[in-house]
Amino acid sequence: MAEVDNEDEWPLAEILSVKDISGRKLFYVHYIDFNKRLDEWVTHERLDLKKIQFPKKEAKTPTKNGLPGSRPGSPEREVPASAQASGKTLPIPVQITLRFNLPKEREAIPGGEPDQPLSSSSCLQPNHRSTKRKVEVVSPATPVPSETAPASVFPQNGSARRAVAAQPGRKRKSNCLGTDEDSQDSSDGIPSAPRMTGSLVSDRSHDDIVTRMKNIECIELGRHRLKPWYFSPYPQELTTLPVLYLCEFCLKYGRSLKCLQRHLTKCDLRHPPGNEIYRKGTISFFEIDGRKNKSYSQNLCLLAKCFLDHKTLYYDTDPFLFYVMTEYDCKGFHIVGYFSKEKESTEDYNVACILTLPPYQRRGYGKLLIEFSYELSKVEGKTGTPEKPLSDLGLLSYRSYWSQTILEILMGLKSESGERPQITINEISEITSIKKEDVISTLQYLNLINYYKGQYILTLSEDIVDGHERAMLKRLLRIDSKCLHFTPKDWSKRGKW
């Protein structure tokens, strides 16, 4: 546990490792039920050693399908007998209570628009998120509509503001999975086997203490210094440095400022390698082939892993395309964020990993990345969905984008000859390129779907309409399809990527 400012509260924590610096012991702790990005080194003064809970071996609870339960966020591990016999000291997770300060709640979205940029002083303080905000799907009491089921829009007070009754939808070729209400896990509850080509490894049972601990203290990227949130597999010799220096154009890493300065005299890049496929104002997008620009792609994955926990990025970048968003000034094109996608996805994924770097978060760039990924899907003539699972902040980002996009469609419908405007799930999916499962889950999340007199209706309350209009006024950054110069490639016909 931990003591909050002016409150008598001690959140439970888990000691993952101990180190000794100049005769002073430091403890690396993970706060139970909080994100790993809040983990930190603390002194013994912040520990309540009177309330230690030693790990106990517990039997795995089988699920209804006979499979073992999901791995908890803070696993309890045993010390190998071989290590005990050799006299080695291994880090043992021990749950204790400790004192720390909690800043006020801040809404955020990484993979979209996450927390505020972390500074060298604020990063050492845990940034806990309130559980008041809903991120799970809210399922209505009515049945889930089919793709072509009629739907009408009514306000909740009974006087119809806009009514939308669905017509038979147009058929569209797609490899659709079963309806996934939360758009995150498999509908049957059975975890799928890890894929060998994507960026996602769903089985995290092989995590060890080392990969659960942040190993990079600080990263200098251009004019910004970043505090990593998670472990990233940089070379071991770099993990002891107080600062890791990166070239902001090619993303190569160096041990010292002198190494970086020497590199900058030789590096002639002023923008990411690859083709610039979009430019409007100071915002540009570059398409990078993971096979043709392997070194840059691998360095980008290493940097991204510092801020992504739910995705495991492979060194084999050949099957991926990377779309890097940059901001231009007189010194060059500075990386803002990126997303990657598989060249060939059998599951309609249009995003594998997505990240907005901390200095640019909460400025609308996250939604811009998401909007751009769907703009590419429109050009390709496909519907798309992000690779699962989404992080907590990534799910918030996508929920927000899906909600705004779908409400924009519904509110733009016009009635013909006095009748209610009609639309189908298929038509919404075709207009937006959002996969049908995501459209349905978003409508459920917003509690818009109701069953009335034998048909499905969409109820738009005044609060939802007003909230949407306020949100759209704040959303200043949008993708202009006229500025996109992109020709999709058929990767299935290519013998090699």
Order of alpha helices (4+ residues) and beta strands (2+ residues): beta-beta-beta-beta-alpha-beta-beta-beta-beta-beta-beta-alpha-beta-beta-alpha-beta-beta-beta-beta-alpha-beta-alpha-alpha-alpha-beta-beta-alpha
